[in-house]
Amino acid sequence: MKSFSEQGGVMLFSRIALAFSWIYQGAVPKLVCRSAGETELLGHVIPVYQWACMAVSWMGAGEIVFGLLLLAVRRIWIFHLNIAVLVFLLIFVLLFEPQLFTEPFNPLTLNVALIALSLIAIAELKKMKN
């Protein structure tokens, strides 16, 4: 009998958890309940408020699409891209809103967990190819 890991269960759970996080973060704080913090953070690079609001909406839609890609694509590159984007976002927040790193459930704890899930998915994909 094949183990849970050999059946791809770890890979599936990793992909679902990553996709859920991206879809939720795109939909809830950016589209459904536009968070003032999202607009304020983007306001550091887009000083016109209406443009920043529009950009937040586009980012939300992009995050939802990226979450769906994480479900649909079973290739290593998507997880490397996920890691790169998460590192970029961490650096962006660190530069413009470093106080967020002291809050509960802050960007560092969330992104490190998501990076770890990506590394698990990469390891599982490599095991499945062997």
Buried (B, 14 or more C-beta within 10 A) or exposed (E): EEEEEEEBEBBBBBBBBBBEBBBBBBBEBBBEEBEEEBBBBBBEEBEEEEEBBBBBBEBBBEBBEBBBBBBEEBEBEBBEBBBEBBEEBBEBBEEBBEEBEEEEEEBBEBBEBBBEBBBBBBBBBEEEEE
